[in-house]
Amino acid sequence: MNNKKIEDYIELLFKYNKIVNLMSRKLEYSDVKNIINETLLFNNHIDYNIIIDAGSGNGIIGIPLAIINNDKKIILVETRKKKFFYLKKMIEDLDLKNVIIFEGGIKNYFNENIKIKKRSLIARGFPNNYDLIKLMTDGFVKQVVLITIEDKIKKINFAIDNIEKNVYNINSKDLLKIIKLEKVSRETKRKM
Protein backbone atom coordinates (compact mmCIF):
# COMPACT_ATOMS: atom_id res chain seq x y z
CA MET A 1 0.00 0.00 0.00
CA ASN A 2 1.26 3.47 -0.88
CA ASN A 3 1.00 5.03 2.57
CA LYS A 4 2.58 8.34 1.53
CA LYS A 5 -0.09 9.07 -1.08
CA ILE A 6 -2.86 8.09 1.32
CA GLU A 7 -1.35 10.43 3.92
CA ASP A 8 -1.23 13.16 1.24
CA TYR A 9 -4.89 12.51 0.44
CA ILE A 10 -5.87 12.84 4.12
CA GLU A 11 -3.98 16.13 4.35
CA LEU A 12 -5.76 17.43 1.24
CA LEU A 13 -9.10 16.29 2.66
CA PHE A 14 -8.55 18.34 5.84
CA LYS A 15 -7.19 21.30 3.87
CA TYR A 16 -10.16 21.45 1.47
CA ASN A 17 -12.65 20.68 4.24
CA LYS A 18 -11.87 24.13 5.64
CA ILE A 19 -13.23 25.62 2.39
CA VAL A 20 -16.17 23.34 1.61
CA ASN A 21 -17.91 20.79 3.82
CA LEU A 22 -16.45 17.48 2.58
CA MET A 23 -16.78 15.71 5.93
CA SER A 24 -17.73 16.43 9.52
CA ARG A 25 -15.45 19.04 11.04
CA LYS A 26 -15.50 16.95 14.24
CA LEU A 27 -13.55 14.13 12.59
CA GLU A 28 -9.95 13.82 13.63
CA TYR A 29 -7.05 12.41 11.67
CA SER A 30 -7.35 8.99 13.37
CA ASP A 31 -11.09 8.85 12.55
CA VAL A 32 -10.41 9.45 8.86
CA LYS A 33 -7.59 6.89 8.88
CA ASN A 34 -9.99 4.30 10.39
CA ILE A 35 -12.63 5.03 7.74
CA ILE A 36 -10.01 4.60 5.01
CA ASN A 37 -8.87 1.30 6.53
CA GLU A 38 -12.49 0.09 6.48
CA THR A 39 -12.84 1.33 2.92
CA LEU A 40 -9.76 -0.58 1.81
CA LEU A 41 -11.59 -3.76 2.84
CA PHE A 42 -13.54 -3.29 -0.42
CA ASN A 43 -10.39 -4.24 -2.28
CA ASN A 44 -10.65 -7.91 -1.33
CA HIS A 45 -14.16 -8.16 -2.77
CA ILE A 46 -13.94 -6.35 -6.11
CA ASP A 47 -13.58 -8.61 -9.14
CA TYR A 48 -13.42 -6.16 -12.05
CA ASN A 49 -10.86 -3.62 -13.26
CA ILE A 50 -13.38 -0.83 -13.70
CA ILE A 51 -14.75 0.39 -10.38
CA ILE A 52 -17.52 2.97 -10.08
CA ASP A 53 -17.83 4.84 -6.78
CA ALA A 54 -21.50 5.90 -6.52
CA GLY A 55 -21.91 9.20 -4.69
CA SER A 56 -18.20 9.82 -4.21
CA GLY A 57 -18.58 12.85 -1.94
CA ASN A 58 -15.11 13.42 -0.54
CA GLY A 59 -13.56 10.46 -2.36
CA ILE A 60 -12.96 8.43 0.78
CA ILE A 61 -13.76 5.21 -1.08
CA GLY A 62 -12.56 5.78 -4.62
CA ILE A 63 -9.36 7.73 -4.00
CA PRO A 64 -7.70 5.25 -1.57
CA LEU A 65 -8.73 2.39 -3.88
CA ALA A 66 -7.18 4.27 -6.82
CA ILE A 67 -3.98 4.78 -4.85
CA ILE A 68 -3.54 1.09 -4.05
CA ASN A 69 -4.81 -0.13 -7.45
CA ASN A 70 -3.06 1.94 -10.08
CA ASP A 71 -3.83 -0.83 -12.59
CA LYS A 72 -7.60 -0.36 -12.18
CA LYS A 73 -9.77 2.41 -13.55
CA ILE A 74 -11.73 4.22 -10.83
CA ILE A 75 -14.73 6.37 -11.73
CA LEU A 76 -15.92 8.84 -9.11
CA VAL A 77 -19.55 9.87 -9.62
CA GLU A 78 -20.65 13.02 -7.79
CA THR A 79 -23.73 15.21 -8.23
CA ARG A 80 -22.75 18.22 -6.13
CA LYS A 81 -20.69 20.83 -8.03
CA LYS A 82 -18.59 21.92 -5.04
CA LYS A 83 -17.61 18.37 -4.15
CA PHE A 84 -16.98 17.56 -7.82
CA PHE A 85 -14.60 20.54 -8.04
CA TYR A 86 -12.62 19.49 -4.96
CA LEU A 87 -12.51 15.85 -6.04
CA LYS A 88 -11.05 17.03 -9.34
CA LYS A 89 -8.51 19.20 -7.52
CA MET A 90 -7.49 16.31 -5.20
CA ILE A 91 -7.03 13.96 -8.18
CA GLU A 92 -4.79 16.55 -9.85
CA ASP A 93 -2.84 17.23 -6.64
CA LEU A 94 -2.28 13.50 -6.10
CA ASP A 95 -1.48 12.93 -9.79
CA LEU A 96 -3.84 9.94 -10.05
CA LYS A 97 -3.92 8.93 -13.71
CA ASN A 98 -6.35 6.05 -13.19
CA VAL A 99 -9.26 8.18 -11.93
CA ILE A 100 -12.09 9.74 -13.92
CA ILE A 101 -14.62 12.05 -12.30
CA PHE A 102 -18.19 12.23 -13.58
CA GLU A 103 -20.35 15.17 -12.57
CA GLY A 104 -23.93 13.99 -12.27
CA GLY A 105 -26.04 11.19 -10.85
CA ILE A 106 -25.23 7.51 -11.02
CA LYS A 107 -28.09 6.81 -13.45
CA ASN A 108 -26.84 9.60 -15.73
CA TYR A 109 -23.37 8.06 -15.69
CA PHE A 110 -24.72 4.69 -16.81
CA ASN A 111 -26.96 6.23 -19.48
CA GLU A 112 -23.88 7.88 -21.00
CA ASN A 113 -21.62 4.83 -20.56
CA ILE A 114 -23.95 1.96 -21.34
CA LYS A 115 -21.63 -0.27 -23.40
CA ILE A 116 -19.19 -1.38 -20.71
CA LYS A 117 -20.64 -4.23 -18.62
CA LYS A 118 -17.73 -5.81 -16.75
CA ARG A 119 -17.44 -3.35 -13.90
CA SER A 120 -18.02 -3.18 -10.18
CA LEU A 121 -20.21 -0.62 -8.45
CA ILE A 122 -19.22 0.32 -4.91
CA ALA A 123 -20.81 2.56 -2.30
CA ARG A 124 -20.74 3.39 1.36
CA GLY A 125 -23.71 5.06 2.98
CA PHE A 126 -25.59 5.47 -0.32
CA PRO A 127 -29.15 6.68 0.46
CA ASN A 128 -30.96 4.00 -1.55
CA ASN A 129 -29.19 0.67 -1.96
CA TYR A 130 -32.14 -0.68 -3.94
CA ASP A 131 -31.31 1.77 -6.77
CA LEU A 132 -27.77 0.38 -6.93
CA ILE A 133 -29.00 -3.22 -7.00
CA LYS A 134 -31.42 -2.30 -9.79
CA LEU A 135 -28.43 -1.13 -11.86
CA MET A 136 -26.99 -4.63 -11.50
CA THR A 137 -30.23 -6.46 -12.26
CA ASP A 138 -30.70 -4.20 -15.32
CA GLY A 139 -27.27 -5.31 -16.57
CA PHE A 140 -25.27 -2.09 -16.17
CA VAL A 141 -22.74 -3.71 -13.81
CA LYS A 142 -21.71 -7.26 -12.98
CA GLN A 143 -21.20 -6.69 -9.28
CA VAL A 144 -22.31 -4.41 -6.43
CA VAL A 145 -20.23 -4.17 -3.26
CA LEU A 146 -21.58 -2.07 -0.40
CA ILE A 147 -20.48 -1.08 3.06
CA THR A 148 -23.72 -0.58 4.92
CA ILE A 149 -25.52 -1.35 8.15
CA GLU A 150 -27.39 -4.55 8.82
CA ASP A 151 -30.77 -2.77 8.92
CA LYS A 152 -30.30 -1.50 5.36
CA ILE A 153 -29.47 -5.02 4.21
CA LYS A 154 -32.72 -6.26 5.78
CA LYS A 155 -34.65 -3.56 3.88
CA ILE A 156 -33.38 -4.84 0.52
CA ASN A 157 -33.70 -8.56 1.24
CA PHE A 158 -36.76 -8.79 -1.03
CA ALA A 159 -34.63 -7.55 -3.93
CA ILE A 160 -31.64 -9.80 -3.31
CA ASP A 161 -33.32 -13.15 -2.66
CA ASN A 162 -32.16 -14.71 -5.93
CA ILE A 163 -28.84 -12.89 -6.21
CA GLU A 164 -25.62 -14.58 -5.17
CA LYS A 165 -24.50 -12.66 -2.11
CA ASN A 166 -21.90 -12.74 0.59
CA VAL A 167 -22.00 -10.67 3.76
CA TYR A 168 -18.78 -9.95 5.65
CA ASN A 169 -18.30 -8.42 9.08
CA ILE A 170 -16.11 -5.39 9.61
CA ASN A 171 -14.19 -6.20 12.77
CA SER A 172 -13.81 -2.61 13.92
CA LYS A 173 -17.56 -1.87 13.73
CA ASP A 174 -20.27 -4.19 15.02
CA LEU A 175 -23.11 -2.87 12.85
CA LEU A 176 -21.22 -2.29 9.59
CA LYS A 177 -21.14 -5.03 6.99
CA ILE A 178 -19.75 -5.51 3.52
CA ILE A 179 -22.28 -7.09 1.18
CA LYS A 180 -21.13 -8.39 -2.19
CA LEU A 181 -23.82 -9.06 -4.80
CA GLU A 182 -23.33 -10.75 -8.16
CA LYS A 183 -24.76 -13.34 -10.54
CA VAL A 184 -28.34 -12.19 -10.95
CA SER A 185 -30.83 -14.96 -11.72
CA ARG A 186 -33.48 -14.65 -14.44
CA GLU A 187 -36.15 -14.77 -11.72
CA THR A 188 -34.66 -11.70 -10.05
CA LYS A 189 -34.52 -9.79 -13.34
CA ARG A 190 -38.22 -10.52 -13.91
CA LYS A 191 -39.16 -9.49 -10.35
CA MET A 192 -37.49 -6.13 -10.58
Secondary structure, 3 states (H helix, E strand, C coil): CCHHHHHHHHHHHHHHHCCCCCCCCCCCHHHHHHHHHHHHHHHHHCCCCEEEEECCCCCCCHHHHHHHCCCCEEEEEECCHHHHHHHHHHHHHHCCCCEEEEECCHHHHHHHCCCCCCCEEEEECCCCHHHHHHHHHCCCCCEEEEEEEHHHHHHCHHHHCCEEEEEEEECCEEEEEEEEEEEECHHHHHHC
